Amino acid sequence: MTLSPNQMAGLLPVTIFVHQLEEYFGHFPLWYSNVLKAQLSNQDFIVINSVGLFIFTVWSLSYLFSKNNLILVALGTLVFVNGLLHVLLSIFTFSYSPGAISGVVLFIPLGIIIYKNVMPLLSPPKRIIGIAIGVLVLFMVSLIAMNI
């Protein structure tokens, strides 16, 4: 499937929203709290994900104005790694990690498309920076969720 970078940027917030719906209706806060021995309430989940969706959308829209491919690689990394983590956590916990379906159907394929089409447009150092930003942001969101 070939998508233009603008289409990728437009699809990213939509995939995040669909993913968040799957997590919410799949009771991700309860699953997360049980698996990680954390206390993530539905209210905290909604706040974190609302702020996250807003920031993610702003980043995606900023690509449309700046055409900075580093943004797409960072966001593509975030969704790709998030999708992989849901799948791996489902396997390791022998349970359904809410978000795994959209991770497999939306996040992983979109991440691969971004890597395949946008990554070659960046220099090797910028590729590393983009990947690092995506992983760091996902890690920070996880830390916030664990410590709320």
N, CA, C and O atoms as a DFTB+ gen file, in Angstrom:
592 C
 N C O
     1  1       0.848      -1.177       0.000
     2  2       0.000       0.000       0.000
     3  2       0.891       1.237       0.000
     4  3       1.824       1.342       0.796
     5  1       0.600       2.154      -0.884
     6  2       1.370       3.379      -0.962
     7  2       0.523       4.540      -0.464
     8  3      -0.578       4.788      -0.955
     9  1       1.052       5.230       0.502
    10  2       0.411       6.427       1.045
    11  2       1.397       7.575       0.930
    12  3       2.605       7.388       1.070
    13  1       0.872       8.757       0.675
    14  2       1.740       9.929       0.686
    15  2       2.044      10.289       2.140
    16  3       1.290       9.920       3.041
    17  1       3.141      11.003       2.370
    18  2       3.427      11.433       3.748
    19  2       2.275      12.235       4.361
    20  3       2.013      12.112       5.557
    21  1       1.588      13.048       3.563
    22  2       0.442      13.794       4.096
    23  2      -0.671      12.848       4.539
    24  3      -1.306      13.076       5.568
    25  1      -0.909      11.793       3.769
    26  2      -1.925      10.812       4.156
    27  2      -1.514      10.085       5.429
    28  3      -2.345       9.827       6.300
    29  1      -0.230       9.756       5.535
    30  2       0.264       9.112       6.752
    31  2       0.015      10.011       7.958
    32  3      -0.476       9.557       8.992
    33  1       0.358      11.282       7.817
    34  2       0.173      12.238       8.909
    35  2      -1.305      12.356       9.275
    36  3      -1.640      12.477      10.454
    37  1      -2.183      12.322       8.291
    38  2      -3.616      12.397       8.556
    39  2      -4.173      11.139       9.202
    40  3      -5.096      11.212      10.013
    41  1      -3.620       9.992       8.849
    42  2      -4.100       8.727       9.414
    43  2      -3.636       8.495      10.851
    44  3      -4.321       7.827      11.624
    45  1      -2.506       9.029      11.199
    46  2      -1.947       8.753      12.533
    47  2      -2.915       9.097      13.677
    48  3      -3.139       8.243      14.535
    49  1      -3.497      10.299      13.732
    50  2      -4.424      10.575      14.848
    51  2      -5.676       9.701      14.809
    52  3      -6.219       9.357      15.859
    53  1      -6.136       9.340      13.619
    54  2      -7.309       8.470      13.498
    55  2      -7.000       7.101      14.084
    56  3      -7.814       6.529      14.809
    57  1      -5.807       6.572      13.765
    58  2      -5.439       5.251      14.297
    59  2      -5.278       5.305      15.811
    60  3      -5.638       4.356      16.507
    61  1      -4.746       6.396      16.317
    62  2      -4.607       6.548      17.774
    63  2      -5.986       6.539      18.427
    64  3      -6.193       5.868      19.438
    65  1      -6.922       7.279      17.852
    66  2      -8.270       7.350      18.426
    67  2      -8.944       5.973      18.418
    68  3      -9.545       5.573      19.415
    69  1      -8.847       5.258      17.313
    70  2      -9.412       3.907      17.232
    71  2      -8.762       3.003      18.283
    72  3      -9.441       2.224      18.952
    73  1      -7.447       3.118      18.418
    74  2      -6.706       2.333      19.409
    75  2      -7.188       2.656      20.823
    76  3      -7.397       1.755      21.635
    77  1      -7.361       3.931      21.108
    78  2      -7.826       4.332      22.429
    79  2      -9.233       3.809      22.711
    80  3      -9.538       3.423      23.840
    81  1     -10.083       3.795      21.698
    82  2     -11.426       3.230      21.877
    83  2     -11.347       1.742      22.205
    84  3     -12.047       1.261      23.095
    85  1     -10.491       1.012      21.482
    86  2     -10.325      -0.412      21.783
    87  2      -9.823      -0.607      23.204
    88  3     -10.303      -1.485      23.922
    89  1      -8.863       0.206      23.610
    90  2      -8.336       0.083      24.969
    91  2      -9.426       0.378      26.002
    92  3      -9.563      -0.352      26.984
    93  1     -10.191       1.434      25.787
    94  2     -11.209       1.821      26.757
    95  2     -12.293       0.755      26.882
    96  3     -12.610       0.306      27.983
    97  1     -12.860       0.353      25.744
    98  2     -13.945      -0.626      25.782
    99  2     -13.453      -2.030      26.105
   100  3     -14.247      -2.893      26.478
   101  1     -12.161      -2.266      25.966
   102  2     -11.556      -3.537      26.362
   103  2     -11.079      -3.536      27.806
   104  3     -10.490      -4.513      28.268
   105  1     -11.334      -2.434      28.526
   106  2     -10.992      -2.303      29.944
   107  2      -9.482      -2.332      30.180
   108  3      -8.990      -3.012      31.081
   109  1      -8.757      -1.574      29.345
   110  2      -7.305      -1.515      29.490
   111  2      -6.859      -1.059      30.880
   112  3      -5.919      -1.640      31.423
   113  1      -7.495      -0.041      31.485
   114  2      -7.016       0.366      32.819
   115  2      -7.037      -0.783      33.828
   116  3      -6.109      -0.918      34.626
   117  1      -8.079      -1.606      33.804
   118  2      -8.155      -2.751      34.711
   119  2      -7.072      -3.776      34.374
   120  3      -6.385      -4.275      35.265
   121  1      -6.923      -4.085      33.086
   122  2      -5.908      -5.043      32.652
   123  2      -4.516      -4.549      33.045
   124  3      -3.718      -5.297      33.609
   125  1      -4.236      -3.285      32.741
   126  2      -2.936      -2.670      33.031
   127  2      -2.648      -2.710      34.534
   128  3      -1.545      -3.056      34.957
   129  1      -3.656      -2.349      35.329
   130  2      -3.484      -2.332      36.786
   131  2      -3.191      -3.730      37.320
   132  3      -2.344      -3.895      38.198
   133  1      -3.880      -4.726      36.799
   134  2      -3.657      -6.105      37.252
   135  2      -2.293      -6.630      36.832
   136  3      -1.587      -7.241      37.634
   137  1      -1.920      -6.396      35.586
   138  2      -0.657      -6.941      35.065
   139  2       0.552      -6.234      35.666
   140  3       1.532      -6.881      36.034
   141  1       0.488      -4.926      35.765
   142  2       1.653      -4.165      36.231
   143  2       1.556      -3.750      37.693
   144  3       2.406      -3.014      38.194
   145  1       0.530      -4.220      38.366
   146  2       0.343      -3.882      39.788
   147  2       0.372      -2.368      39.992
   148  3       0.992      -1.854      40.922
   149  1      -0.317      -1.680      39.095
   150  2      -0.421      -0.221      39.137
   151  2      -1.864       0.140      39.472
   152  3      -2.726      -0.735      39.552
   153  1      -2.118       1.397      39.661
   154  2      -3.465       1.876      39.940
   155  2      -3.860       2.872      38.858
   156  3      -3.733       4.082      39.044
   157  1      -4.339       2.362      37.725
   158  2      -4.760       3.231      36.627
   159  2      -6.281       3.211      36.568
   160  3      -6.879       2.206      36.184
   161  1      -6.903       4.320      36.946
   162  2      -8.366       4.404      36.925
   163  2      -8.840       4.745      35.515
   164  3      -8.063       5.199      34.675
   165  1     -10.125       4.516      35.275
   166  2     -10.708       4.904      33.989
   167  2     -10.573       6.411      33.775
   168  3     -10.286       6.865      32.668
   169  1     -10.780       7.173      34.835
   170  2     -10.673       8.634      34.735
   171  2      -9.247       9.053      34.366
   172  3      -9.056       9.902      33.496
   173  1      -8.263       8.467      35.017
   174  2      -6.861       8.774      34.695
   175  2      -6.540       8.375      33.251
   176  3      -5.858       9.101      32.528
   177  1      -7.041       7.218      32.855
   178  2      -6.834       6.741      31.491
   179  2      -7.393       7.739      30.481
   180  3      -6.741       8.056      29.486
   181  1      -8.605       8.233      30.741
   182  2      -9.241       9.188      29.824
   183  2      -8.439      10.487      29.758
   184  3      -8.242      11.039      28.675
   185  1      -7.981      10.974      30.897
   186  2      -7.194      12.215      30.924
   187  2      -5.897      12.031      30.151
   188  3      -5.569      12.841      29.284
   189  1      -5.154      10.962      30.462
   190  2      -3.872      10.715      29.790
   191  2      -4.068      10.594      28.286
   192  3      -3.312      11.174      27.507
   193  1      -5.083       9.841      27.882
   194  2      -5.288       9.611      26.456
   195  2      -5.870      10.816      25.732
   196  3      -5.604      11.002      24.544
   197  1      -6.654      11.635      26.416
   198  2      -7.159      12.866      25.791
   199  2      -6.016      13.837      25.526
   200  3      -5.906      14.401      24.437
   201  1      -5.179      14.021      26.519
   202  2      -4.009      14.891      26.342
   203  2      -3.098      14.310      25.265
   204  3      -2.608      15.032      24.397
   205  1      -2.879      13.003      25.330
   206  2      -2.031      12.344      24.339
   207  2      -2.558      12.481      22.931
   208  3      -1.792      12.747      22.005
   209  1      -3.870      12.302      22.753
   210  2      -4.464      12.437      21.419
   211  2      -4.313      13.865      20.905
   212  3      -4.033      14.080      19.726
   213  1      -4.497      14.837      21.790
   214  2      -4.346      16.236      21.382
   215  2      -2.906      16.507      20.927
   216  3      -2.691      17.077      19.856
   217  1      -1.932      16.106      21.728
   218  2      -0.527      16.340      21.388
   219  2      -0.152      15.589      20.113
   220  3       0.530      16.129      19.242
   221  1      -0.599      14.358      20.012
   222  2      -0.316      13.534      18.837
   223  2      -0.898      14.185      17.582
   224  3      -0.254      14.200      16.533
   225  1      -2.110      14.720      17.689
   226  2      -2.762      15.385      16.552
   227  2      -2.014      16.656      16.169
   228  3      -1.830      16.938      14.985
   229  1      -1.584      17.419      17.162
   230  2      -0.812      18.637      16.888
   231  2       0.480      18.275      16.163
   232  3       0.849      18.933      15.191
   233  1       1.172      17.232      16.629
   234  2       2.401      16.779      15.956
   235  2       2.120      16.378      14.519
   236  3       2.858      16.743      13.604
   237  1       1.046      15.623      14.330
   238  2       0.704      15.178      12.969
   239  2       0.390      16.361      12.068
   240  3       0.846      16.418      10.926
   241  1      -0.389      17.303      12.581
   242  2      -0.714      18.494      11.796
   243  2       0.530      19.342      11.538
   244  3       0.659      19.963      10.483
   245  1       1.440      19.363      12.503
   246  2       2.662      20.152      12.298
   247  2       3.467      19.609      11.124
   248  3       4.166      20.359      10.443
   249  1       3.367      18.300      10.888
   250  2       4.041      17.736       9.719
   251  2       3.488      18.363       8.440
   252  3       4.246      18.678       7.523
   253  1       2.179      18.541       8.380
   254  2       1.549      19.072       7.168
   255  2       2.084      20.463       6.825
   256  3       2.112      20.843       5.654
   257  1       2.506      21.217       7.831
   258  2       3.027      22.561       7.594
   259  2       4.544      22.590       7.450
   260  3       5.086      23.399       6.698
   261  1       5.221      21.708       8.169
   262  2       6.687      21.762       8.166
   263  2       7.334      20.785       7.188
   264  3       8.456      21.005       6.731
   265  1       6.617      19.700       6.870
   266  2       7.156      18.609       6.021
   267  2       8.448      18.048       6.611
   268  3       9.338      17.611       5.882
   269  1       8.537      18.065       7.936
   270  2       9.698      17.520       8.636
   271  2       9.484      16.016       8.818
   272  3       8.673      15.594       9.642
   273  1      10.204      15.227       8.057
   274  2      10.030      13.778       8.093
   275  2      10.410      13.152       9.430
   276  3       9.986      12.038       9.737
   277  1      11.195      13.852      10.215
   278  2      11.539      13.377      11.551
   279  2      10.272      13.190      12.394
   280  3      10.185      12.257      13.192
   281  1       9.306      14.069      12.216
   282  2       8.030      13.974      12.940
   283  2       7.329      12.666      12.597
   284  3       6.862      11.960      13.491
   285  1       7.252      12.340      11.314
   286  2       6.579      11.103      10.911
   287  2       7.303       9.871      11.440
   288  3       6.660       8.913      11.870
   289  1       8.619       9.885      11.415
   290  2       9.379       8.736      11.924
   291  2       9.156       8.594      13.430
   292  3       8.991       7.478      13.922
   293  1       9.148       9.692      14.159
   294  2       8.914       9.630      15.611
   295  2       7.518       9.080      15.906
   296  3       7.362       8.193      16.746
   297  1       6.507       9.605      15.217
   298  2       5.137       9.145      15.448
   299  2       4.945       7.712      14.956
   300  3       4.243       6.922      15.586
   301  1       5.566       7.387      13.840
   302  2       5.502       6.022      13.326
   303  2       6.139       5.038      14.286
   304  3       5.639       3.928      14.470
   305  1       7.247       5.444      14.900
   306  2       7.903       4.601      15.897
   307  2       7.004       4.396      17.103
   308  3       6.879       3.282      17.611
   309  1       6.381       5.470      17.558
   310  2       5.512       5.384      18.720
   311  2       4.392       4.371      18.485
   312  3       4.150       3.515      19.336
   313  1       3.704       4.456      17.339
   314  2       2.598       3.523      17.100
   315  2       3.110       2.110      16.836
   316  3       2.509       1.140      17.298
   317  1       4.205       1.983      16.104
   318  2       4.762       0.666      15.796
   319  2       5.165      -0.068      17.079
   320  3       4.800      -1.227      17.278
   321  1       5.912       0.608      17.935
   322  2       6.376      -0.013      19.178
   323  2       5.193      -0.291      20.101
   324  3       5.148      -1.337      20.749
   325  1       4.244       0.626      20.167
   326  2       3.051       0.415      20.990
   327  2       2.310      -0.838      20.523
   328  3       1.906      -1.663      21.343
   329  1       2.130      -0.981      19.213
   330  2       1.471      -2.170      18.675
   331  2       2.221      -3.442      19.025
   332  3       1.618      -4.433      19.438
   333  1       3.543      -3.413      18.859
   334  2       4.360      -4.583      19.208
   335  2       4.252      -4.921      20.693
   336  3       4.150      -6.091      21.061
   337  1       4.274      -3.902      21.539
   338  2       4.190      -4.147      22.982
   339  2       2.871      -4.805      23.363
   340  3       2.845      -5.705      24.201
   341  1       1.776      -4.361      22.753
   342  2       0.479      -4.991      23.040
   343  2       0.499      -6.467      22.663
   344  3       0.013      -7.312      23.414
   345  1       1.057      -6.771      21.508
   346  2       1.132      -8.168      21.065
   347  2       2.020      -8.977      22.010
   348  3       1.636     -10.060      22.451
   349  1       3.200      -8.455      22.319
   350  2       4.123      -9.170      23.206
   351  2       3.540      -9.361      24.604
   352  3       3.701     -10.422      25.207
   353  1       2.867      -8.340      25.116
   354  2       2.260      -8.464      26.441
   355  2       1.123      -9.482      26.427
   356  3       0.922     -10.200      27.407
   357  1       0.385      -9.547      25.336
   358  2      -0.664     -10.571      25.219
   359  2      -0.050     -11.964      25.262
   360  3      -0.570     -12.866      25.920
   361  1       1.053     -12.125      24.558
   362  2       1.726     -13.438      24.517
   363  2       2.291     -13.795      25.889
   364  3       2.078     -14.904      26.378
   365  1       3.008     -12.865      26.511
   366  2       3.686     -13.167      27.769
   367  2       2.737     -13.318      28.959
   368  3       3.049     -14.021      29.920
   369  1       1.574     -12.655      28.893
   370  2       0.621     -12.751      30.006
   371  2      -0.481     -13.774      29.728
   372  3      -1.339     -14.015      30.578
   373  1      -0.454     -14.372      28.540
   374  2      -1.500     -15.315      28.148
   375  2      -2.887     -14.689      28.297
   376  3      -3.842     -15.345      28.713
   377  1      -2.973     -13.403      27.949
   378  2      -4.248     -12.694      28.054
   379  2      -4.348     -11.687      26.911
   380  3      -3.365     -11.389      26.232
   381  1      -5.544     -11.180      26.720
   382  2      -5.766     -10.163      25.698
   383  2      -5.390      -8.805      26.275
   384  3      -6.016      -8.339      27.228
   385  1      -4.389      -8.179      25.712
   386  2      -4.017      -6.823      26.083
   387  2      -4.876      -5.879      25.250
   388  3      -4.658      -5.754      24.045
   389  1      -5.855      -5.209      25.874
   390  2      -6.721      -4.317      25.100
   391  2      -5.882      -3.301      24.308
   392  3      -5.106      -2.533      24.877
   393  1      -6.057      -3.322      23.020
   394  2      -5.251      -2.505      22.115
   395  2      -4.450      -3.368      21.157
   396  3      -3.871      -2.866      20.194
   397  1      -4.419      -4.666      21.424
   398  2      -3.627      -5.571      20.583
   399  2      -4.204      -5.696      19.168
   400  3      -3.450      -5.817      18.203
   401  1      -5.521      -5.666      19.041
   402  2      -6.123      -5.818      17.707
   403  2      -5.789      -4.616      16.838
   404  3      -5.329      -4.777      15.707
   405  1      -6.015      -3.412      17.353
   406  2      -5.669      -2.220      16.564
   407  2      -4.159      -2.115      16.405
   408  3      -3.673      -1.547      15.427
   409  1      -3.423      -2.657      17.356
   410  2      -1.967      -2.691      17.225
   411  2      -1.542      -3.498      16.011
   412  3      -0.668      -3.079      15.252
   413  1      -2.165      -4.661      15.831
   414  2      -1.824      -5.538      14.713
   415  2      -2.402      -5.023      13.393
   416  3      -1.739      -5.063      12.357
   417  1      -3.642      -4.540      13.444
   418  2      -4.333      -4.150      12.210
   419  2      -3.947      -2.755      11.733
   420  3      -3.908      -2.498      10.530
   421  1      -3.661      -1.851      12.672
   422  2      -3.396      -0.453      12.298
   423  2      -1.961       0.005      12.600
   424  3      -1.263       0.495      11.713
   425  1      -1.536      -0.155      13.834
   426  2      -0.264       0.424      14.262
   427  2       0.943      -0.199      13.577
   428  3       1.779       0.509      13.016
   429  1       1.033      -1.500      13.623
   430  2       2.211      -2.152      13.045
   431  2       2.285      -1.917      11.537
   432  3       3.351      -1.559      11.037
   433  1       1.183      -2.107      10.790
   434  2       1.269      -1.825       9.343
   435  2       1.598      -0.367       9.028
   436  3       2.405      -0.098       8.137
   437  1       0.985       0.577       9.745
   438  2       1.271       1.992       9.475
   439  2       2.718       2.319       9.829
   440  3       3.375       3.076       9.115
   441  1       3.212       1.760      10.913
   442  2       4.625       1.962      11.266
   443  2       5.545       1.442      10.175
   444  3       6.521       2.100       9.813
   445  1       5.237       0.264       9.651
   446  2       6.052      -0.312       8.577
   447  2       5.999       0.565       7.330
   448  3       7.023       0.794       6.687
   449  1       4.825       1.049       6.992
   450  2       4.684       1.931       5.818
   451  2       5.515       3.200       6.006
   452  3       6.193       3.645       5.080
   453  1       5.461       3.776       7.193
   454  2       6.252       4.986       7.467
   455  2       7.742       4.667       7.395
   456  3       8.513       5.413       6.791
   457  1       8.144       3.561       8.010
   458  2       9.564       3.189       7.956
   459  2      10.011       2.956       6.521
   460  3      11.087       3.402       6.124
   461  1       9.206       2.272       5.757
   462  2       9.582       1.923       4.383
   463  2       9.659       3.155       3.476
   464  3      10.552       3.245       2.634
   465  1       8.740       4.095       3.638
   466  2       8.638       5.224       2.719
   467  2       9.281       6.514       3.203
   468  3       9.732       7.319       2.388
   469  1       9.330       6.723       4.501
   470  2       9.832       7.992       5.027
   471  2      11.251       7.865       5.572
   472  3      12.068       8.770       5.410
   473  1      11.533       6.754       6.209
   474  2      12.862       6.556       6.803
   475  2      13.993       6.787       5.798
   476  3      14.985       7.423       6.156
   477  1      13.890       6.299       4.556
   478  2      14.988       6.520       3.602
   479  2      15.233       7.990       3.259
   480  3      16.291       8.336       2.733
   481  1      14.260       8.854       3.556
   482  2      14.407      10.284       3.258
   483  2      15.254      11.005       4.309
   484  3      15.655      12.152       4.113
   485  1      15.520      10.325       5.421
   486  2      16.304      10.924       6.498
   487  2      17.730      10.401       6.490
   488  3      17.994       9.279       6.056
   489  1      18.640      11.224       6.974
   490  2      20.024      10.771       7.163
   491  2      20.037       9.771       8.318
   492  3      19.143       9.794       9.164
   493  1      21.039       8.895       8.364
   494  2      21.111       7.925       9.468
   495  2      21.024       8.546      10.867
   496  3      20.320       7.999      11.716
   497  1      21.707       9.665      11.145
   498  2      21.566      10.253      12.490
   499  2      20.129      10.705      12.783
   500  3      19.646      10.554      13.905
   501  1      19.452      11.257      11.775
   502  2      18.072      11.702      11.995
   503  2      17.128      10.517      12.157
   504  3      16.133      10.613      12.877
   505  1      17.428       9.409      11.500
   506  2      16.615       8.194      11.698
   507  2      16.679       7.765      13.154
   508  3      15.661       7.445      13.768
   509  1      17.889       7.764      13.696
   510  2      18.090       7.355      15.090
   511  2      17.363       8.321      16.024
   512  3      16.724       7.896      16.987
   513  1      17.460       9.611      15.741
   514  2      16.779      10.617      16.569
   515  2      15.267      10.408      16.525
   516  3      14.608      10.447      17.564
   517  1      14.712      10.186      15.332
   518  2      13.278       9.962      15.198
   519  2      12.802       8.743      15.970
   520  3      11.783       8.786      16.659
   521  1      13.547       7.662      15.846
   522  2      13.209       6.434      16.580
   523  2      13.310       6.688      18.087
   524  3      12.432       6.287      18.851
   525  1      14.381       7.352      18.503
   526  2      14.585       7.620      19.931
   527  2      13.457       8.490      20.494
   528  3      12.987       8.242      21.604
   529  1      13.024       9.487      19.755
   530  2      11.931      10.348      20.219
   531  2      10.659       9.527      20.396
   532  3       9.983       9.646      21.418
   533  1      10.330       8.699      19.414
   534  2       9.117       7.877      19.501
   535  2       9.137       6.944      20.693
   536  3       8.144       6.829      21.411
   537  1      10.274       6.270      20.912
   538  2      10.396       5.341      22.036
   539  2      10.353       6.102      23.358
   540  3       9.702       5.661      24.305
   541  1      11.038       7.235      23.429
   542  2      11.074       8.027      24.657
   543  2       9.681       8.527      25.040
   544  3       9.301       8.461      26.209
   545  1       8.926       9.022      24.074
   546  2       7.576       9.518      24.362
   547  2       6.694       8.376      24.863
   548  3       5.957       8.548      25.834
   549  1       6.758       7.232      24.224
   550  2       5.959       6.080      24.663
   551  2       6.363       5.662      26.078
   552  3       5.503       5.348      26.900
   553  1       7.655       5.657      26.361
   554  2       8.150       5.309      27.688
   555  2       7.650       6.318      28.728
   556  3       7.245       5.922      29.821
   557  1       7.673       7.609      28.403
   558  2       7.217       8.640      29.345
   559  2       5.722       8.486      29.642
   560  3       5.298       8.642      30.787
   561  1       4.932       8.185      28.626
   562  2       3.488       7.992      28.837
   563  2       3.265       6.788      29.763
   564  3       2.422       6.833      30.659
   565  1       4.020       5.730      29.537
   566  2       3.903       4.542      30.401
   567  2       4.283       4.864      31.847
   568  3       3.621       4.405      32.778
   569  1       5.329       5.640      32.037
   570  2       5.734       6.035      33.392
   571  2       4.658       6.872      34.073
   572  3       4.373       6.696      35.257
   573  1       4.072       7.774      33.314
   574  2       2.989       8.601      33.881
   575  2       1.833       7.705      34.302
   576  3       1.300       7.857      35.401
   577  1       1.440       6.772      33.440
   578  2       0.326       5.875      33.740
   579  2       0.615       5.030      34.967
   580  3      -0.292       4.753      35.751
   581  1       1.856       4.617      35.146
   582  2       2.206       3.771      36.288
   583  2       2.255       4.546      37.603
   584  3       2.109       3.966      38.679
   585  1       2.460       5.844      37.508
   586  2       2.664       6.641      38.730
   587  2       1.527       7.598      39.043
   588  3       1.658       8.456      39.916
   589  1       0.442       7.462      38.355
   590  2      -0.678       8.367      38.598
   591  2      -1.390       7.988      39.872
   592  3      -2.367       8.636      40.250
